[in-house]
Amino acid sequence: MSVIMDKELLVRVPSPLYAKVKRLCKNEYKSVSGLVRELLLEEVEESLKEEDLKIIVKERKNFYKGKGINWRKVKRG
């Protein structure tokens, strides 16, 4: 799998919140960036409508059958 991380977010948070996030990441053996990516992904997935999820499931099945394009290997940026 080839994923290019070419976008960057600069997020300013209060020091006490950052300290809590650092402790959480240390306990879970993750980086702050990894935690933020996971939280963003969860938020996006939760915001999808049911019909969007059906399309994703259908196209994923087509991909596994050998049809379609592997979008994870498409290089952007």
C-alpha positions in Angstrom: 0.0 0.0 0.0 1.4 3.4 -1.0 0.0 6.4 0.9 1.6 9.8 0.5 1.2 12.1 3.5 1.4 15.4 1.7 -1.0 17.6 3.6 -0.3 19.2 7.0 -2.5 20.7 9.6 -1.3 23.2 12.2 -3.6 23.0 15.2 -3.2 25.2 18.2 -4.6 23.8 21.5 -4.3 24.9 25.1 -1.3 23.4 27.0 -3.4 21.4 29.5 -5.2 19.7 26.6 -2.0 19.0 24.8 -0.5 17.5 28.0 -3.6 15.2 28.3 -3.2 14.2 24.6 0.5 13.4 25.1 -0.3 11.2 28.1 -3.0 9.4 26.2 -0.7 8.8 23.3 2.1 7.6 25.5 -0.3 5.0 27.1 -1.5 3.8 23.7 2.0 3.9 22.1 0.9 6.3 19.4 2.1 9.6 18.1 -0.1 12.7 18.4 -0.3 12.8 14.6 -1.5 9.2 14.6 -4.2 9.9 17.2 -5.4 13.0 15.2 -5.5 11.0 12.0 -7.6 8.3 13.7 -10.0 10.8 15.2 -10.4 12.6 11.9 -11.1 9.3 10.1 -13.7 8.3 12.7 -15.4 11.7 12.3 -15.5 11.4 8.5 -16.8 7.9 8.6 -19.5 8.8 11.1 -20.6 11.7 8.9 -21.3 9.5 5.9 -24.9 8.8 5.0 -26.3 5.3 4.8 -26.5 5.4 1.0 -22.8 6.5 0.9 -21.8 3.5 3.0 -23.8 1.2 0.6 -21.9 2.6 -2.4 -18.6 2.1 -0.6 -19.5 -1.5 0.3 -20.6 -2.2 -3.2 -17.5 -0.8 -4.8 -15.2 -2.5 -2.3 -16.8 -5.8 -3.3 -16.2 -5.0 -7.0 -12.6 -4.2 -6.3 -12.1 -7.5 -4.5 -13.6 -9.2 -7.6 -10.8 -7.6 -9.6 -12.9 -4.8 -11.0 -12.3 -1.1 -10.6 -9.3 0.9 -9.6 -7.2 0.6 -6.4 -7.4 4.2 -5.3 -4.9 3.6 -2.5 -2.2 3.2 -5.1 -3.1 6.4 -7.0 -0.5 9.0 -6.3 -1.7 12.5 -5.7 0.0 15.7 -5.0 
